[in-house]
Amino acid sequence: MTYAQKQEVLVTGGGGQVGSALARCAWPAGWHVRVLSRADLDLGDARAIAAKVAERPWAAVINAAAYTAVDRAESDSVTAWQINALAPASFAAACAKADIPLLQISTDYVFPGDKVGAWEVDDPVAPLGVYGASKLGGELAVRTGGVRHAIVRTAWVVSAQGNNFIKTMLRAGAERGHLRVVDDQIGSPTSAADLAQALAHITVRMVQDRDTPSGTFHFSNKGAVSWAGFAQEIFRQSAARGGPDATVEPISSLQYPTPARRPANSLLSHSAIEASYAIKPRPWQAALGDILDQLVGAPAPAASNRTQDA
């Protein structure tokens, strides 16, 4: 099969949760992904980005790479802006030249977090720190770059791979048994696998139909919870699987200061992605269960109440 006969998608961020999930998710027959890590492509080099996009007739590009160290970004703003804003600008220019769609991953951190209810895609943005501002810069670069695009904002990404809140809780719970977790920040946890499948669906639609809507969309799993509530559910489901358990003490953000401010409300509305792509995310509790099946094991089957004959 030649490059012209198959659909190849270029994916960045192969070392991250979303990039690795895109490599594992179910793509249609004949579709293939080429996942690049930081060692494969220098995202600070605009010429290297242009050359990679021009290297072969890609069907689309998904830029899942990002500088995600929220606190470190406050003192490393140059690198954050280089990766989160300038690299997307380079991808937008290269994809526009190649006339292929670009999918750009963004974040709830573009919002100030002061809204009651879920954030809509067209709500006013006002980042609280460098990370959110740099990701917003990437959004603007893609949005104005003359490229067919889908900017997909997400939040609280977790998986069985990489570093994330679930794995941190399981490790800390096994070590200490009692944890203090922030309870005044709410959001919707997002399975990297579920996000990857949504991105794959959007990519296929954009490649196959040029009239498929470009724009900004939100994807997270369904339902609202605080970090403390999320931790409590992690341990409830983990204990049911025979894994680590711990008590969770809810605390305020003031009791757990960080260099970067976090949005108090990270809930993302799914109305745009449902309307344009008929994507309806499942509840975060179910997605958590799938992740814990990988990390801890499947829960033990419920005991039967029926009496067995001798």
BALOVO-48815 format. One line per field, with one value per residue (C-alpha): residue in three letters; residue number from 1; z, y, x. Coordinates in nm, 4 decimals, decimal comma, m for minus. Example, Ala and Ser with C-alpha at 12.3 -4.5 7.8 and 13.67 -1.06 7.14 Angstrom:
2
resn (ALA | SER)
resi (1 | 2)
z (0,7800 | 0,7140)
y (m0,4500 | m0,1060)
x (1,2300 | 1,3670)
***
This chain:
310
resn (MET | THR | TYR | ALA | GLN | LYS | GLN | GLU | VAL | LEU | VAL | THR | GLY | GLY | GLY | GLY | GLN | VAL | GLY | SER | ALA | LEU | ALA | ARG | CYS | ALA | TRP | PRO | ALA | GLY | TRP | HIS | VAL | ARG | VAL | LEU | SER | ARG | ALA | ASP | LEU | ASP | LEU | GLY | ASP | ALA | ARG | ALA | ILE | ALA | ALA | LYS | VAL | ALA | GLU | ARG | PRO | TRP | ALA | ALA | VAL | ILE | ASN | ALA | ALA | ALA | TYR | THR | ALA | VAL | ASP | ARG | ALA | GLU | SER | ASP | SER | VAL | THR | ALA | TRP | GLN | ILE | ASN | ALA | LEU | ALA | PRO | ALA | SER | PHE | ALA | ALA | ALA | CYS | ALA | LYS | ALA | ASP | ILE | PRO | LEU | LEU | GLN | ILE | SER | THR | ASP | TYR | VAL | PHE | PRO | GLY | ASP | LYS | VAL | GLY | ALA | TRP | GLU | VAL | ASP | ASP | PRO | VAL | ALA | PRO | LEU | GLY | VAL | TYR | GLY | ALA | SER | LYS | LEU | GLY | GLY | GLU | LEU | ALA | VAL | ARG | THR | GLY | GLY | VAL | ARG | HIS | ALA | ILE | VAL | ARG | THR | ALA | TRP | VAL | VAL | SER | ALA | GLN | GLY | ASN | ASN | PHE | ILE | LYS | THR | MET | LEU | ARG | ALA | GLY | ALA | GLU | ARG | GLY | HIS | LEU | ARG | VAL | VAL | ASP | ASP | GLN | ILE | GLY | SER | PRO | THR | SER | ALA | ALA | ASP | LEU | ALA | GLN | ALA | LEU | ALA | HIS | ILE | THR | VAL | ARG | MET | VAL | GLN | ASP | ARG | ASP | THR | PRO | SER | GLY | THR | PHE | HIS | PHE | SER | ASN | LYS | GLY | ALA | VAL | SER | TRP | ALA | GLY | PHE | ALA | GLN | GLU | ILE | PHE | ARG | GLN | SER | ALA | ALA | ARG | GLY | GLY | PRO | ASP | ALA | THR | VAL | GLU | PRO | ILE | SER | SER | LEU | GLN | TYR | PRO | THR | PRO | ALA | ARG | ARG | PRO | ALA | ASN | SER | LEU | LEU | SER | HIS | SER | ALA | ILE | GLU | ALA | SER | TYR | ALA | ILE | LYS | PRO | ARG | PRO | TRP | GLN | ALA | ALA | LEU | GLY | ASP | ILE | LEU | ASP | GLN | LEU | VAL | GLY | ALA | PRO | ALA | PRO | ALA | ALA | SER | ASN | ARG | THR | GLN | ASP | ALA)
resi (1 | 2 | 3 | 4 | 5 | 6 | 7 | 8 | 9 | 10 | 11 | 12 | 13 | 14 | 15 | 16 | 17 | 18 | 19 | 20 | 21 | 22 | 23 | 24 | 25 | 26 | 27 | 28 | 29 | 30 | 31 | 32 | 33 | 34 | 35 | 36 | 37 | 38 | 39 | 40 | 41 | 42 | 43 | 44 | 45 | 46 | 47 | 48 | 49 | 50 | 51 | 52 | 53 | 54 | 55 | 56 | 57 | 58 | 59 | 60 | 61 | 62 | 63 | 64 | 65 | 66 | 67 | 68 | 69 | 70 | 71 | 72 | 73 | 74 | 75 | 76 | 77 | 78 | 79 | 80 | 81 | 82 | 83 | 84 | 85 | 86 | 87 | 88 | 89 | 90 | 91 | 92 | 93 | 94 | 95 | 96 | 97 | 98 | 99 | 100 | 101 | 102 | 103 | 104 | 105 | 106 | 107 | 108 | 109 | 110 | 111 | 112 | 113 | 114 | 115 | 116 | 117 | 118 | 119 | 120 | 121 | 122 | 123 | 124 | 125 | 126 | 127 | 128 | 129 | 130 | 131 | 132 | 133 | 134 | 135 | 136 | 137 | 138 | 139 | 140 | 141 | 142 | 143 | 144 | 145 | 146 | 147 | 148 | 149 | 150 | 151 | 152 | 153 | 154 | 155 | 156 | 157 | 158 | 159 | 160 | 161 | 162 | 163 | 164 | 165 | 166 | 167 | 168 | 169 | 170 | 171 | 172 | 173 | 174 | 175 | 176 | 177 | 178 | 179 | 180 | 181 | 182 | 183 | 184 | 185 | 186 | 187 | 188 | 189 | 190 | 191 | 192 | 193 | 194 | 195 | 196 | 197 | 198 | 199 | 200 | 201 | 202 | 203 | 204 | 205 | 206 | 207 | 208 | 209 | 210 | 211 | 212 | 213 | 214 | 215 | 216 | 217 | 218 | 219 | 220 | 221 | 222 | 223 | 224 | 225 | 226 | 227 | 228 | 229 | 230 | 231 | 232 | 233 | 234 | 235 | 236 | 237 | 238 | 239 | 240 | 241 | 242 | 243 | 244 | 245 | 246 | 247 | 248 | 249 | 250 | 251 | 252 | 253 | 254 | 255 | 256 | 257 | 258 | 259 | 260 | 261 | 262 | 263 | 264 | 265 | 266 | 267 | 268 | 269 | 270 | 271 | 272 | 273 | 274 | 275 | 276 | 277 | 278 | 279 | 280 | 281 | 282 | 283 | 284 | 285 | 286 | 287 | 288 | 289 | 290 | 291 | 292 | 293 | 294 | 295 | 296 | 297 | 298 | 299 | 300 | 301 | 302 | 303 | 304 | 305 | 306 | 307 | 308 | 309 | 310)
z (0,0000 | m0,0993 | 0,0990 | m0,1502 | m0,0945 | 0,2836 | 0,5308 | 0,7556 | 1,0474 | 1,2047 | 1,5847 | 1,8210 | 2,1944 | 2,1772 | 2,5281 | 2,6773 | 2,7761 | 2,4764 | 2,2146 | 2,3378 | 2,3568 | 1,9938 | 1,8973 | 2,0759 | 1,9901 | 1,7225 | 1,3836 | 1,0732 | 0,8433 | 0,6282 | 0,8726 | 1,0426 | 1,2903 | 1,3066 | 1,6646 | 1,7322 | 2,0654 | 2,1617 | 2,0407 | 1,6957 | 1,6392 | 1,7949 | 1,8530 | 1,9005 | 1,5397 | 1,2938 | 0,9943 | 1,1339 | 1,1841 | 0,8277 | 0,6903 | 0,8858 | 0,7633 | 0,4057 | 0,4382 | 0,3013 | 0,2122 | 0,5639 | 0,5877 | 0,8967 | 1,1907 | 1,5579 | 1,7813 | 2,1195 | 2,2425 | 2,5121 | 2,7950 | 3,0787 | 3,3879 | 3,5121 | 3,8106 | 3,6361 | 3,3488 | 3,5829 | 3,5885 | 3,2468 | 3,0330 | 2,7269 | 2,6879 | 2,7644 | 2,4938 | 2,2490 | 2,2808 | 2,3472 | 2,1126 | 1,8557 | 1,7656 | 1,6919 | 1,4768 | 1,2783 | 1,2420 | 1,1284 | 0,8586 | 0,7393 | 0,7387 | 0,5561 | 0,2895 | 0,2605 | 0,2668 | 0,5452 | 0,8719 | 1,2047 | 1,5398 | 1,8308 | 2,1944 | 2,4373 | 2,7967 | 3,0478 | 3,1793 | 2,9119 | 3,1336 | 3,4637 | 3,6450 | 3,7941 | 3,6108 | 3,7638 | 3,5365 | 3,2480 | 3,0174 | 2,6608 | 2,3718 | 2,3089 | 2,6704 | 2,7384 | 2,8045 | 3,0732 | 3,1736 | 3,5313 | 3,4554 | 3,1991 | 3,1091 | 3,0214 | 2,8416 | 2,6301 | 2,5379 | 2,4436 | 2,2243 | 2,0476 | 1,9973 | 1,8419 | 1,6134 | 1,4813 | 1,4607 | 1,2495 | 1,0531 | 0,7535 | 0,8205 | 0,8549 | 1,2220 | 1,5355 | 1,8638 | 2,1343 | 2,4910 | 2,7640 | 3,1386 | 3,4135 | 3,1757 | 3,3319 | 3,2083 | 3,3039 | 3,1389 | 3,2348 | 3,5389 | 3,6484 | 3,9459 | 3,9629 | 3,9777 | 4,2298 | 4,4571 | 4,4402 | 4,5215 | 4,8011 | 4,9436 | 4,9610 | 5,1386 | 5,3844 | 5,4136 | 5,4814 | 5,2238 | 5,2219 | 4,8833 | 4,7538 | 4,7547 | 4,6136 | 4,2531 | 4,0376 | 3,6944 | 3,4876 | 3,4753 | 3,1196 | 3,0087 | 2,7611 | 2,5784 | 2,5444 | 2,4299 | 2,1750 | 2,0309 | 1,9993 | 1,8253 | 1,5877 | 1,5035 | 1,4336 | 1,2256 | 1,0027 | 0,9515 | 0,8634 | 0,6166 | 0,4459 | 0,4328 | 0,3696 | 0,4828 | 0,8320 | 1,0809 | 1,1837 | 1,5189 | 1,8919 | 2,0858 | 2,4386 | 2,5418 | 2,8907 | 3,0514 | 3,1821 | 3,5338 | 3,7905 | 4,0888 | 4,3074 | 4,3343 | 4,6804 | 4,5499 | 4,2625 | 4,5083 | 4,7219 | 4,4177 | 4,3117 | 4,6493 | 4,6579 | 4,3226 | 4,4004 | 4,7290 | 4,5446 | 4,3293 | 4,6243 | 4,5567 | 4,7711 | 4,9946 | 5,1944 | 5,3731 | 5,2040 | 5,4033 | 5,1960 | 5,2205 | 5,0559 | 4,7873 | 5,0441 | 5,2466 | 4,9436 | 4,7803 | 4,4383 | 4,2211 | 3,9577 | 4,0273 | 3,9234 | 3,7868 | 4,0558 | 3,7903 | 3,5055 | 3,3888 | 3,0088 | 2,8155 | 2,5516 | 2,3508 | 2,0567 | 2,0089 | 2,0417 | 1,7856 | 1,5279 | 1,5738 | 1,7710 | 2,0368 | 2,3779 | 2,6497 | 2,9054 | 3,2834 | 3,4367 | 3,6934 | 3,4167 | 3,2516 | 3,5883 | 3,6251 | 3,2956 | 3,4048 | 3,7426 | 3,5673 | 3,4067 | 3,7122 | 3,9873 | 3,8219 | 3,7605 | 4,0663 | 4,2226 | 4,1056 | 4,3451 | 4,5680 | 4,4681 | 4,7168 | 4,5582 | 4,7461 | 4,5517 | 4,5537 | 4,7191)
y (0,0000 | 0,3377 | 0,6599 | 0,7895 | 0,4872 | 0,4994 | 0,7696 | 0,8619 | 1,1006 | 1,2799 | 1,2978 | 1,4874 | 1,4351 | 1,0644 | 1,0728 | 1,2140 | 1,0613 | 1,1799 | 1,1100 | 0,7561 | 0,7007 | 0,8115 | 0,5423 | 0,2769 | 0,3815 | 0,2238 | 0,3899 | 0,2849 | 0,0246 | 0,1791 | 0,4612 | 0,4775 | 0,7153 | 0,8235 | 0,9345 | 1,1592 | 1,2192 | 1,5152 | 1,3211 | 1,2873 | 1,6528 | 1,9751 | 2,1804 | 2,4888 | 2,4668 | 2,6119 | 2,4848 | 2,1307 | 2,1443 | 2,2673 | 1,9964 | 1,7221 | 1,8275 | 1,8459 | 1,5111 | 1,3041 | 1,3484 | 1,3324 | 1,3202 | 1,5422 | 1,6561 | 1,6235 | 1,8403 | 1,6696 | 1,7989 | 2,0643 | 2,2201 | 2,1089 | 2,1880 | 2,4489 | 2,5698 | 2,5578 | 2,7640 | 3,0639 | 3,0799 | 2,9208 | 3,1287 | 3,1369 | 2,7592 | 2,7438 | 2,9994 | 2,8321 | 2,4929 | 2,5992 | 2,8981 | 2,9201 | 2,5502 | 2,5522 | 2,8609 | 2,6691 | 2,3682 | 2,5930 | 2,7528 | 2,4172 | 2,2492 | 2,5429 | 2,5134 | 2,1382 | 2,1937 | 1,9405 | 1,9784 | 2,0475 | 1,9344 | 2,1334 | 2,0260 | 2,3078 | 2,3458 | 2,4701 | 2,6977 | 2,9554 | 3,0405 | 3,2319 | 2,9696 | 3,2146 | 3,1027 | 2,9169 | 2,6214 | 2,4713 | 2,6829 | 2,7184 | 2,7362 | 3,1047 | 3,2211 | 3,5012 | 3,3778 | 3,5210 | 3,2900 | 3,3095 | 3,2223 | 3,1569 | 2,8060 | 2,9140 | 3,2247 | 3,0273 | 2,7711 | 3,0545 | 3,1897 | 2,8542 | 2,8675 | 3,2137 | 3,1066 | 2,8117 | 3,0041 | 3,2793 | 3,0606 | 2,9963 | 2,6227 | 2,3925 | 2,3108 | 2,1750 | 2,3213 | 2,0749 | 2,2000 | 1,9404 | 1,9162 | 1,6856 | 1,4244 | 1,0834 | 0,7381 | 0,4241 | 0,5717 | 0,8622 | 1,0854 | 1,1921 | 1,2398 | 0,8805 | 0,7313 | 0,9937 | 0,9166 | 0,5393 | 0,5758 | 0,8292 | 0,6369 | 0,3167 | 0,5019 | 0,7179 | 0,6039 | 0,9593 | 1,2387 | 1,6053 | 1,7056 | 2,0350 | 2,0460 | 2,3931 | 2,3300 | 2,1419 | 1,9864 | 1,6763 | 1,4144 | 1,3129 | 0,9686 | 1,0072 | 0,7025 | 0,8605 | 1,1894 | 1,0087 | 0,8293 | 1,1614 | 1,3157 | 1,0208 | 1,0617 | 1,4336 | 1,3720 | 1,1167 | 1,3454 | 1,6452 | 1,4450 | 1,2807 | 1,5860 | 1,9315 | 2,0877 | 1,9401 | 2,2297 | 2,3922 | 2,5649 | 2,5205 | 2,2286 | 2,0909 | 1,7309 | 1,5851 | 1,2992 | 1,3710 | 1,4900 | 1,7334 | 1,6589 | 1,8267 | 1,6969 | 1,5633 | 1,3940 | 1,2487 | 1,1099 | 0,9555 | 0,7782 | 0,6587 | 0,4911 | 0,3549 | 0,1840 | 0,0836 | m0,0814 | m0,2770 | m0,4158 | m0,5033 | m0,2052 | 0,0875 | 0,2609 | 0,5824 | 0,8424 | 1,1817 | 1,5045 | 1,7894 | 2,1168 | 2,4595 | 2,5899 | 2,8340 | 2,5363 | 2,4034 | 2,7061 | 2,6644 | 2,9010 | 2,9122 | 2,9843 | 2,7125 | 2,7770 | 2,7165 | 2,5898 | 2,3774 | 2,2298 | 2,2228 | 2,2197 | 1,9471 | 2,1217 | 2,2181 | 1,8777 | 1,7038 | 1,9348 | 1,9170 | 1,5625 | 1,3762 | 1,2937 | 1,2359 | 1,1674 | 0,8954 | 0,9562 | 1,0047 | 0,7302 | 0,4695 | 0,5972 | 0,5824 | 0,2203 | 0,1270 | 0,2940 | 0,1194 | m0,2123 | m0,1586 | m0,0224 | m0,2383 | m0,5148 | m0,5926 | m0,5892 | m0,9201 | m1,0595 | m1,0129 | m1,3112 | m1,5160 | m1,5528 | m1,8739 | m2,1990 | m2,4533 | m2,8203 | m3,0600)
x (0,0000 | 0,1484 | 0,1265 | m0,1320 | m0,3565 | m0,3705 | m0,4619 | m0,1726 | m0,2147 | 0,0808 | 0,0510 | 0,2797 | 0,3136 | 0,3917 | 0,5367 | 0,2166 | m0,1133 | m0,3149 | m0,0488 | 0,0056 | m0,3722 | m0,4057 | m0,1560 | m0,3655 | m0,7193 | m0,9379 | m0,8930 | m1,0878 | m0,9348 | m0,6648 | m0,5906 | m0,2526 | m0,0926 | 0,2707 | 0,3271 | 0,6260 | 0,7967 | 1,0142 | 1,3168 | 1,1584 | 1,0701 | 1,1979 | 0,8846 | 1,0983 | 1,2175 | 0,9656 | 1,1632 | 1,1681 | 0,7907 | 0,7366 | 0,9647 | 0,7909 | 0,4457 | 0,5771 | 0,7603 | 0,4708 | 0,1009 | m0,0422 | m0,4195 | m0,4169 | m0,2057 | m0,3035 | m0,0869 | m0,1154 | 0,2213 | 0,2195 | 0,4149 | 0,1872 | 0,3969 | 0,1506 | 0,3547 | 0,6933 | 0,5525 | 0,5319 | 0,9127 | 0,9750 | 0,7424 | 0,9686 | 0,9612 | 0,5884 | 0,5112 | 0,7462 | 0,5781 | 0,2191 | 0,1866 | 0,4668 | 0,4660 | 0,0899 | 0,1469 | 0,4086 | 0,1790 | m0,1070 | 0,1082 | 0,2415 | m0,1005 | m0,2583 | 0,0110 | m0,0489 | m0,4279 | m0,4847 | m0,6767 | m0,5066 | m0,6423 | m0,5030 | m0,5487 | m0,6190 | m0,7276 | m0,9821 | m0,7046 | m0,7925 | m1,0917 | m1,0745 | m1,2810 | m1,5300 | m1,8441 | m2,1356 | m2,2073 | m2,0159 | m1,8021 | m1,9307 | m1,6853 | m1,7609 | m1,7446 | m1,4930 | m1,1400 | m0,9107 | m0,6235 | m0,4979 | m0,1347 | 0,1350 | 0,0216 | m0,3325 | m0,2109 | 0,0339 | m0,2319 | m0,4658 | m0,1856 | m0,1783 | m0,5544 | m0,5331 | m0,2490 | m0,4491 | m0,7753 | m0,6175 | m0,3768 | m0,6006 | m0,6156 | m0,9147 | m0,9014 | m1,0598 | m0,9395 | m1,0414 | m1,0265 | m1,0094 | m0,9417 | m0,8168 | m0,6728 | m0,6023 | m0,5045 | m0,3176 | m0,0067 | 0,2163 | 0,1847 | m0,1610 | m0,3912 | m0,5159 | m0,1681 | m0,0567 | m0,3523 | m0,2975 | 0,0709 | 0,0206 | m0,2743 | m0,0721 | 0,2083 | 0,0137 | m0,3485 | m0,4727 | m0,4582 | m0,5572 | m0,7058 | m0,8447 | m1,2242 | m1,3032 | m1,1982 | m1,4479 | m1,4233 | m1,4797 | m1,2036 | m1,1144 | m1,0018 | m0,7151 | m0,8536 | m1,1991 | m1,0459 | m0,8301 | m1,1320 | m1,3150 | m1,0133 | m0,9942 | m1,3635 | m1,3214 | m1,0096 | m1,1779 | m1,4777 | m1,2599 | m1,0523 | m1,3478 | m1,5727 | m1,4278 | m1,7546 | m1,7201 | m1,7261 | m1,4012 | m1,3927 | m1,3531 | m1,4982 | m1,4892 | m1,4356 | m1,4234 | m1,6066 | m1,9553 | m2,0266 | m1,8905 | m1,6691 | m1,4077 | m1,0521 | m1,1357 | m1,4485 | m1,2493 | m0,9936 | m1,2665 | m1,4138 | m1,0687 | m1,0197 | m1,3751 | m1,3288 | m0,9705 | m1,0716 | m1,3420 | m1,0635 | m0,8427 | m0,6170 | m0,4975 | m0,7501 | m0,7187 | m0,9284 | m0,9520 | m0,9674 | m1,1163 | m0,9227 | m0,9384 | m0,7042 | m0,5667 | m0,4442 | m0,2543 | m0,0830 | 0,0788 | 0,2862 | 0,0103 | m0,3549 | m0,5994 | m0,9503 | m1,2112 | m1,4517 | m1,3136 | m1,6455 | m1,6660 | m1,9920 | m2,0229 | m2,2948 | m2,0701 | m1,9083 | m2,2456 | m2,4054 | m2,1252 | m1,9956 | m2,2664 | m2,0046 | m2,1630 | m1,9052 | m1,9762 | m1,9684 | m1,6262 | m1,6908 | m1,7169 | m1,3994 | m1,2225 | m1,3295 | m1,1633 | m0,8390 | m0,8417 | m0,9039 | m0,5619 | m0,3838 | m0,5350 | m0,7344 | m1,0984 | m1,3274 | m1,4148 | m1,7494 | m2,0394 | m2,1052 | m2,4071 | m2,6928 | m2,8120 | m2,7637 | m2,5613 | m2,6702 | m2,4255)
***
